[in-house]
Amino acid sequence: MYLSSEKKAEIFQQHGGAAANTGSAEGQIALFTYRIAHLTEHLKKNRKDFSTQLALQKLVGKRRGILAYLYKKDIGRYRAIIKALQLRDIIK
């Protein structure tokens, strides 16, 4: 499996503050970004895998929703996670 529990704990440790802090917005955004990158690479090789394409679109929507929440709640944390994950070139 491409995402082991150790890798997931590492992502949450790096971006969420602690490995057990799986509910933090930053940790979830980082995890979704990792999964989006994996699915994007898969779709480059398998262009007609429409179920994966749908899963990718849903993940992007979830990440976008959490980013919108973070933007409204705390602009500093939003800018920090955008910069850390290099999601956008220009920060609002």
C-alpha positions as CSV (number, residue, x, y, z in Angstrom):
1,M,0.0,0.0,0.0
2,Y,1.3,3.4,-0.9
3,L,0.3,5.0,2.4
4,S,1.5,3.1,5.4
5,S,0.5,4.0,9.0
6,E,4.1,5.1,9.6
7,K,4.0,7.5,6.6
8,K,0.6,8.9,7.8
9,A,2.0,9.4,11.3
10,E,5.0,11.2,9.8
11,I,2.8,13.6,7.8
12,F,0.8,14.4,10.9
13,Q,3.9,14.8,13.0
14,Q,5.4,17.2,10.5
15,H,2.3,19.4,9.8
16,G,-0.2,18.7,12.5
17,G,2.1,19.1,15.5
18,A,1.9,15.5,16.8
19,A,1.3,12.1,15.3
20,A,-1.9,11.7,17.3
21,N,-3.2,15.0,16.2
22,T,-5.1,13.7,13.2
23,G,-7.9,16.2,13.4
24,S,-5.8,19.3,12.8
25,A,-6.6,21.2,9.6
26,E,-3.0,21.4,8.6
27,G,-2.5,17.7,9.1
28,Q,-5.5,16.9,7.0
29,I,-4.5,19.3,4.2
30,A,-1.0,17.7,4.2
31,L,-2.4,14.2,4.0
32,F,-4.8,15.1,1.2
33,T,-2.0,16.8,-0.7
34,Y,0.1,13.6,-0.4
35,R,-2.8,11.5,-1.6
36,I,-3.6,13.9,-4.5
37,A,0.0,13.8,-5.7
38,H,-0.1,10.0,-5.7
39,L,-3.4,9.8,-7.6
40,T,-2.2,12.4,-10.1
41,E,0.8,10.2,-10.9
42,H,-1.4,7.2,-11.2
43,L,-3.7,9.0,-13.7
44,K,-0.8,10.1,-15.8
45,K,-0.2,6.5,-16.5
46,N,-3.8,5.3,-16.6
47,R,-5.8,8.0,-18.4
48,K,-9.0,6.0,-18.6
49,D,-9.3,5.1,-14.9
50,F,-12.4,7.1,-14.3
51,S,-13.1,5.9,-10.7
52,T,-9.7,7.2,-9.6
53,Q,-10.4,10.4,-11.4
54,L,-13.6,10.8,-9.4
55,A,-11.8,10.0,-6.2
56,L,-9.2,12.7,-7.1
57,Q,-11.8,15.3,-7.7
58,K,-13.5,14.5,-4.3
59,L,-10.1,14.8,-2.5
60,V,-9.4,18.1,-4.2
61,G,-12.8,19.4,-3.1
62,K,-12.3,18.3,0.5
63,R,-8.9,19.9,0.6
64,R,-10.4,23.1,-0.8
65,G,-13.1,23.1,1.8
66,I,-10.6,22.7,4.7
67,L,-8.4,25.5,3.2
68,A,-11.4,27.8,3.0
69,Y,-12.2,27.0,6.6
70,L,-8.7,27.8,7.6
71,Y,-8.6,31.0,5.6
72,K,-11.7,32.2,7.4
73,K,-10.6,31.1,10.9
74,D,-6.8,32.0,10.9
75,I,-5.2,33.6,7.9
76,G,-1.7,33.1,9.5
77,R,-2.1,29.3,9.7
78,Y,-3.5,29.3,6.2
79,R,-0.5,31.1,4.8
80,A,1.9,28.9,6.7
81,I,0.4,25.7,5.3
82,I,0.2,27.1,1.8
83,K,3.9,28.0,1.9
84,A,5.0,24.7,3.5
85,L,3.2,22.6,0.9
86,Q,3.9,25.0,-2.0
87,L,0.3,24.9,-3.1
88,R,0.1,28.3,-4.6
89,D,2.5,30.7,-6.2
90,I,0.9,33.9,-4.9
91,I,-0.4,34.0,-1.3
92,K,-3.5,36.2,-0.6
